[in-house]
Amino acid sequence: MAKKFIGVNASIKEVNRYEFDVEVDETLTEEQQNEQAKEMVKKFLDDNIPYPFQRDFIDGVRCVDCESGISTETVVSIEVNEK
């Protein structure tokens, strides 16, 4: 049986788990600090691309580590390459 190879592109979402240090207001309750930290990280991710071992805080947030998601989360599209 003769075989032919064709190229195929697949767009796949992966899950990357980042760890952040966040500077919060120490006068708030623990619950309020947690909410403040979540909001600060959301804003940080809207405005920046995180990278592990970021040295400086950006708007009170510093990315300290990243665990790449090796598993496939969601296949967005699969397309055959046109020649």
N, C-alpha and C positions, 0 to 999 in steps of 0.2 A: 504494500500500500504506500503510495507516494504521500509525503507530508509537505505542507506549506506552513510557514510561520508568518503570522501577522502581528503587528504591534497593537497593543490595547492600553489606553490610559484609564486609570481609575482614580477618582478623587475620594479620599477617605478621611473622615474626621478621627483624630486620635485624642485621647484624654491625657493631658499633662497635668501633673499635680505639683504645684509650686508651694513653697513655704516662705512666708514673709515675716519680717519683724515690723511691728507697727507701733508708732509713738502715740499713745492716747493720753487723755486728760486724767491725771491721777486723782482728781477730786470727785470724779464720777463714781457711781456704783459699778460693781463688776459687770452687771447686765448692761449698763449704759456704755461701759468701755468696750464690751464685746460688740455692741451695735455700732459704735463709732468706728471700731476697727474694720468691721465688715464694709461699712460705707466708704471708708478711706481706700480699702483694697479695690472695691468696685470702681471708684473714680480713677485710681491708679491704672487699672487695667483698661479703662476707656481711653486714657490719655497716653499710655506707654506700652512698650513691648517688654515683658519681664525677661530677665536673664539671670541665671544662677550666679551667686557670689557678687552681686551688685554691691559696690563698696559704700556708696553714699545713699542717704535717705533722699527720696524724691517725694515732696509733699507729705513727709512723715511715714513713708513706706519704703522698705528695703527688701528686695528679693534675695533670699539666702540659699535656696536649694531648689532643685527641680527633679522630679521623677517622671521620666518619659513613659507615656502609655504605649506599650508595645502591642497591646491588643487592639483590634479594630473596633471602633465604637459604632460608626455609621457609614455606610457606603453612600456617597452623595451621587455619583454618576460613574458610568462606565461607557467609554466611547472607543470605537475602533479607529485607529489612525488612518487617515486618508492619504493616498499616495499621489 
